[in-house]
Amino acid sequence: MAPRPEPKTAAPLIPRRPTIGKLRAAAAQCTACPLYADATQTVFGEGPVPAGLMLVGETPGDQEDRMGRPFVGPAGKLLDRCLAEVGIARDEAYVTNAVKHFKWGPRGKRRLHKKPNALEIAACRPWLAAEIALVKPKVLVLLGATAAQTLLGGDFRVSRERGKPIRSSLASYVMATVHPSALLRAPDDATRHREIAHFVIELRRVAAVLEKSY
């Protein structure tokens, strides 16, 4: 029986001496998985390099895909608001996604987000690994299951480990929590306010760790 081919990844596209600018330019040409065909553009990370705080989400959404920037849609605005509440400015953090192209399905005239599969995540992982290597975050916050499982393994469960410090070589302090989009999908106002308050408490811990690290 012939050996199964290795899944295609972005690894060959990583520049030999990468900078964030070189990575962003190379990622703009990435065709390592089929998602590029239906996306408007690659949405790469942005922020200071190096950075004390790095936040990793799942995939770009509709507005991110159109604008070419991460976390600029409703979930991003909520994230910015919660960060500001604990004294962290958005431009102090490096923000990115585990997958750099928008995965979507049509519903009428709307483009609705779809969860990336294992092959799409694996194809994009070299970009994220290269970003982490350059950003060198002191604190790494993984927003949602896709980001957490991309970096911590498929058995990791945010529902079990949410908000807890995680031992990892990725950064001095690693924490996984829900994605801000999940807060927006809460079934009612009371649940949404409660979950946002919980999220803010987790970010306060992050702010405290950052303050001690300087």
Secondary structure, DSSP 8 states (H G I E B T S, - for coil): ---------SGGGS-SS--HHHHHHHHTT--SSGGGGTSSS----BS-SS-SEEEEES---HHHHHHT-SS-SHHHHHHHHHHHHTT--GGGEEEEESS-S--EEEETTEEEE----HHHHHHHHHHHHHHHHHH--SEEEEESHHHHHHHH-TT--HHHHTTSEE--SS-SEEEEE--HHHHHT-SSHHHHHHHHHHHHHHHHHHHHHHHHH-
